[in-house]
Amino acid sequence: MQVLALLLGAAEAEEECRAVVAECCGRLALLHPGKVLPALLERTQAPSANMRAVVRGAGGEGGSGGKGL
């Protein structure tokens, strides 16, 4: 999924950008869980703390207004 690749490419940006990336990834996960969730799960072990923070944020936001999945 090209959109996810572009979003995750911005995971090393500034904190405000990472928050938007996390929210977008969470919403994509709701729309296409079969494609997005495996990609996010893969990145839970990423060496980058920023990437792991984006994945955590995606799971916490999920596009549900901050109420979690």
Summary of the structure (lengths in Angstrom):
residues: 69
radius of gyration: 10.5
end to end distance: 21.2
largest distance: 28.5
contacts: 207
relative contact order: 0.22
helix: 74%
strand: 0%
